[in-house]
Amino acid sequence: MAEKAEFFRDRYVLVGPTAIGMADSFPTPVSGNDGVISGVEINANILSSLLDGRSITVASPWQLVLFSTLPLALSLLCFFLLSPRASLLVTASVCVALLATSYFALTAGYWLPPAAALLTLALAYPLWSWRRLEAAMRYLAEELVLLNKEPHLLPELAASDKRDAAPLQDALEQRIHAMQVAARRVRDLRQFVTDSLSSLPDATLVTTTDGNVLLANQPANIYFASIGLPKVQDALMPYLFAGMTNPKALDQTPNAEFSWWNLLDLQHTATISQGIEVNDPQGRSLIIKSAPSYSGRKELIGWIVSVIDITAIRSAERSRDESLHFISHDMRSPQASILALLELQRDEATALPPAEFMSRIEKAASTTLSLADDFVQLVRAESRHYRLEETDLQDILLDATEEMWALSRSKNIRILSHAPGDRYPVHIDRSLMTRVLTNLLSNAIKYSPAGTSITCSLQFEQGMDESTVICSISDQGYGITRADQARLFQRFQRFKHGDQVKADGIGLGMVFVKTVVDRHHGQISFHSVLNEGTTFHIKLPAFDL
């Protein structure tokens, strides 16, 4: 008996039935597939856990609040920063993390119920998605209303927009399709603007408000490369024009102060819109204009700067002024002389002998006819219509020498020809080239003393790329000074030196010669020594038979 008492010493004994059908039975989470557990066994397990210190502690309220709110805060932050798909993945990951945390806490003796956190997450994602979808639809609706109010610069897209629409769409799909149409219209408009900028004939730059070049069309790239500035993009616009000379506002006095930064100043918009005329390092005349560019909210976002080459216009203006001077002075003088002679002839006291009177009238009329002929020939030389034909340059030279025979005979000047080849084929306007050679021969005769000779020679030169025919006319005349050689091919230039006899003409002959040779893709050069003579060389492409 004592042994049995010793067996129970310091031990807990629970008494109760465990047999099936005799004891109370309860299902428990740990019973698994064994069904139910009797009450005494439940109490035994509870006592064992208490004795071993393995009891489960329920988390404190602040821990529960933190456990429920931190995942929600993390998910809401992801909703704000990430895309809907990424937010969904993060929400699912947070839910798994909550379950795992609750399980491992339970194994460690702490109970963190995950139901509240899981429920808030399950509600937060669809609510946030609905809110985001509602905001997106409202934004699309508002923007589409604004876009529809804008003018459609490309109305041809309307038909294709209707064809692309699906027959059955919900509200979101309809707005998405409308936004697709609007986005395509914007892309087409951007391409239209880009193509328009590229196709502008004048150099055009688009800059920021502080002058950095954003866009430059092809003429702008070509122009600035020609003056040594190959990189235009991202350059500071005022510095691109630093090498220009004589900037002058078209609506101001020449001495008005001007800075290239004025191109980016709204206070000078009225002046700059009229244009600033400058000369570039190549000597070309330019007009530079700028205009502000505004956003849809009427905010200044940049400037559009154009560079217009007016060199040809200024050259035409100079030619016009020279022509007016020619008409008002050179053409007018002989006519005035004729009228004066007629006025004198009416009075017997001042009347000239008939022979002298007729001679003076004839000279004045001949001068007028010669001037008019020179002017008409130059206009024809500068025209676009040349009647080109395959001709032997030797025949042209022969015609020219025959025409000048009488003039050379009057001064006892011999014209010698030297043409060792059989043919010198060229593709030229026969009448104009004949006039070129007669002008050169006429000048050689006029500017040579009596008793000298003029040598005309032809030469066929074989080149690597093309063959050329060279015509040379050499005289033994007065020559041309170095100072006058630079002005030889300019309009209305006449030269006289020393005892040289003054020659008739208005200074258009050499301009005519240079123009015709250039239009035939030829070259003209000369070598002159004062009081020794001048030699002209005309080089023309040979006609390929």
KARAKA-V637774 format. One record per pair of residues at least 12 apart in sequence whose ideal C-beta (glycine too) atoms are under 6 Angstrom apart, sorted by the first residue. I is the first residue (numbers start at 0). J is the second residue. Records with the same first field share a line. If there is no record, write none. Layout:
I=J + J
//
This chain:
11=46
13=39 + 42 + 43
15=39
17=37
22=37
23=38
24=37
55=108 + 110
56=108 + 109
57=110
58=109 + 111
66=111
67=115 + 116
70=93 + 97 + 116
71=119
74=90 + 93 + 120 + 123
77=89
78=127
90=120 + 124
94=117 + 120
97=113 + 116
98=113
101=113
136=174
139=174 + 178
143=177
146=181
153=187
160=180
164=176
196=216
197=216 + 217
199=216
201=305 + 307
202=218 + 219 + 222 + 306
203=216 + 219 + 305
204=219 + 304
205=303
206=236 + 301 + 302
207=301
208=299 + 301
210=235 + 236 + 237 + 263
212=231 + 232 + 234 + 236
215=231
226=279 + 280
237=259 + 260
240=259
242=280
243=277 + 279
244=278
245=278
246=275 + 277
247=276
248=270 + 275
249=273 + 274 + 276
250=273
262=289
263=302
271=289
274=286 + 288
275=287
283=308 + 310
284=309 + 310 + 313
285=306 + 308
286=307 + 309
287=306
288=305
289=302 + 304
290=303
321=490 + 491
329=370 + 505
330=370
333=363 + 366 + 367
336=363
337=363
340=359
344=356
370=505
373=507
376=511
377=507 + 511
380=511 + 514 + 515
381=514
385=428
386=428
387=426 + 428
389=426 + 542
390=427 + 429
391=422 + 423
392=423 + 425 + 468
393=418 + 423 + 457
395=432 + 433
396=436 + 455
398=433
399=433 + 436 + 437 + 440
400=414
402=437
403=440
406=444
407=444
410=449
411=449 + 450
412=444 + 447 + 451
413=452
414=453
415=452 + 454
416=455
417=456
418=457
420=459
423=457 + 468
424=542
425=468 + 539 + 542
426=542
427=519
431=515
435=512 + 515
438=508 + 512
439=472 + 535
443=474
445=502
446=476 + 477
447=474 + 475 + 476
451=475
453=474
454=473
455=472
456=471
457=470
465=540
466=541
467=538 + 541
468=539 + 541
469=536 + 538
470=537
471=536
472=535
473=534
474=532 + 533
475=532
476=532
477=499
478=527 + 528 + 529 + 530 + 531 + 533
479=527 + 533
480=529
487=509
488=509 + 513
490=510
491=506
492=506
493=506
516=537
519=539
520=540
521=538 + 539
522=538
523=537
524=536
//
